[in-house]
């Protein structure tokens, strides 16, 4: 009896399955074995969950929305997952935790461009900033003599961020210059100035950056050409940085006006 190509009846699992977005995904060589039952190397859902460090519910959800390919079912109660799903689940977790990407954006990125496009985007975004001048600790302290202990406290609190080689960027130099100007203006001195109080800005900026990552990645990453995404990211850094300066000043003045009105005798 002639078998149609791809017919798996009596011949073990098919040579391909439907992956995310309905695309045909080639299966591991072990999956094409003619041996009945479990394909060599393939995983039950509990095994996949253990290897990838996720829950079974997460796997079911990812299959449902197309991030993972559907498993091969050998009967009504047994299904097996390609071992490549372990690495894919690790990548999904990394994109969620480190890049704050929502699941729809992750799916589109992996389906359209592949994760390798992230390296191209990162390199293109960082290139112009890496070409800027670097400064040694000694150079910064000579230009802005805030004192060794304040400098160390600024590094500890995150206001200054040394590179792996111990040098500092132009942004670090600008931050230190502002701190030095604050001290010189009378906003603190060697005894009263507490760099830890400035860590509130670091915490606020970290929260803001996380939200910015999530918004930008949801709109652009994986949905546009990597070069275009990098251009948009560079422009976003420039314009948002300018906007934050004006917005911070405006919000401070609004708050001061509100306090002033509340303290007026007639409340007007």
N, C-alpha and C positions, 0 to 999 in steps of 0.2 A: 504494500500500500504506500502510495507516494505521500510524503509529508511536505506541507508547505513550509517555506523558509520562515524561521522564527517560531514555529509551532513547538511548544515545550512539552506536549503531552507524552508522558512516558520517557522523556529525554532529559529530565532535570530542569534547572532554571533556564530562562531565556538568555540570549546573548546580550541583551540590552534592556534597560527599563526606562520609564519616564521619570526624568529628574525635575528640578525646579522649573516652573514655567512651562512644563510639558515637553521640554527639550529631551531628546534621546541621550541617555547617559550610558557610555560603554561600561560594562561591568568588569570586575577584576577577572583575570584568567581563571581563578579557582571557580568562579561562578558558572563557567561553561562546562564544568565537569559533567559527564554523563551519569555519574553516580547519583542515585536517588537520595532524597532527603536533604540534609543540611549541606550547603556549599562549603567547601574547605575555606577556613579563615573568616567566614561570615559570622555575624554576631546576633545573638538574641537581644531583645530590647533591654533586658536587665544588664547584660554584659556591656552593651553600648553605653548605657547610662553610667555604669561604673567607670568605664575607661575614659569617658568624656567629662565626668564629674557633673552631670546634669540629672534631672529627674525624668522619669518615664513620661510624665505629663508634658514636659518641655519637648521631648522627642515627638510625641504625637502632635503637638501644636506646630512644630516646625515642618513636619510632613504635611500637615493640613494647609499651611500657608505657602508651601513650595520651597522652603529653604533647604530641606532635606529631600532626597528622592524617596519614593515609596519603596518599602521593603519587598522582598520576594516572599510570597506565601506558599508554603508547601502543603498546608491544609488549613482548615478553618481556624485552628487555634495556634498555629505556629508561623512566625514570620522571621526573616533574617535580613540584617542590614549590612550593606557593603562596609568593610572596615575603613574605607576612605571617609566615612561619615564622622569618625572620631576626630580627624584633623579638621574637618569642616566645622564641627561643633566648637573646637578650640578657637578657630578663627572668628566665629560668630561672637563668642564670649569676649574675645580681645577687642573686637570692633565696638561692642556695646560698652565695655568697661573703660577702655582707653580712649576711644574716640566719641563715645556717647552717642552712637548712631542708633536710630530706631530700626526696628526689624524690616520695614518695607525698604528703607534705604540700603540696608545690608544686602537684602535679596537682590536688589537692582544692581548694586555694585558687583557682587559675585557673578551674577548672570551675564552682565553686559561687558564688563571690563576685566574682571578678575582682580584679586587682591594685589597683584603686582603693580597695578596702576597707582596704588597708594604711595609706593616708593617714588614714582615719577613726580607725583604731586608734591610730596614733602620736599624732595630735592629742589624743585623749581621754586617753591615758596621760600625756602631757607637760603638759597644761593645768594641773593643780594644782601642779606643780613650777615652772612658769614664772611662777606668780602669787606665788611666795615672794620675799622681799626679796633684792636684789642689793647687793653691797658693792664699793667701789672698792679699789684697791691701798692707797691711803693710809689708808683706814678700817681695813683689816685690819692693817696695820703699826702703827697707833696702838693697836689693841686687843691685838695680840700682837707686841711689838717684838722680833722674831727677828733683825732686821738685813736690809739690802737683799740681800746676797750669798746668805744662806740662803734668803730668799724666792725669789730668781731661780732658785736651784738646785732648789727644790721644784717650781717651774713646769717647769723643764727635765726633771726626772725623772718628771713626770706626777702627783706628789702633789697639786698644785694645777692646776686646769684652767680658765683664763679663758674667758669667753664671747667671741664674735666682737667685741663692743663693748668688751672689756677689763675688764668687771666680773666679779665672782666670786659664786658661789652660797652659800647657807647651808651646804651640805655642805663647800664649800671653807673656809668660816670655821671649821667644826667641826674639820676636819683640821688647819688651822693652829693652832687652839687646843690640840689634842692635842700637836702638835710643840713648841709653846712650853712646855707643861706638862712635857714630857719633859726639855727643856733646863733648866728651872727646878728640876726634881727631881734634877738631877745626871747625867742620861743623856747629857750632851754639853754643849759650850759653843761659843763662837764659833770656837775654834781646833780642837777635836777633833770637833765634830759634823759628820758626813758625810751630807748628804741623799741621796747616791747609794746609800747602804746601804739606805735606805728604799724604793728603787725595786723591791726584791724583792717588796714588797707589791703594787705596781702590776702587775708581771708575773703574780703569782699571781692577782690579781683579774681581769685581762684573760682569762686562761685559764678561770677559773671562769665569767665572764660569757658567754664563747663557748659553754661547755657548757650554761649555763642557757638561752641563746637557743635552742639546738638542741632541748633537751628541751621547753621551753614551746611553741615553734612547732610541733613534731611532734604535740603533744597537742591544741593549741587553735586555732592560726592557720588560718583557712580552714574549720574544722569547726564553728564557733559564730558567732553573730551578732557583728558587730564591736563593738557596745556591751558585750556580755558578755565578749568577749576583753579589752577595755580594762579592765573592772572586775577581771577575774582577774589581769591584769598588775599593776595597782596594788596589789592585795592581796598578790601574790607578792613585790613589791619590799619591802613593809612587813614581812611575816612572815619572809622569808628574811634580811633585814638584821638583824632581832633574833636569829634563830637563829645567824647567823654569829658574832656577838659571844660568845654562850654556847659555841658549838662551838670557837671558837679558844681560849678560856680553858681549856676542858675538855681539848683535845688537848695543850696546853702542860703541864698538870698531869700528864696521863698519861705524857707523855714524861719529865718530871722524876722521876716515881715509878719509871719503868723504869731510868733512869740511876742513881738512888739504890740500887736493888736490886742492880744489876750491880756497883756499887762496894763493896758490903758484903763483909767478909772471907769469910764463909761462903757468899756468893752467894744468900742467902735474904732 
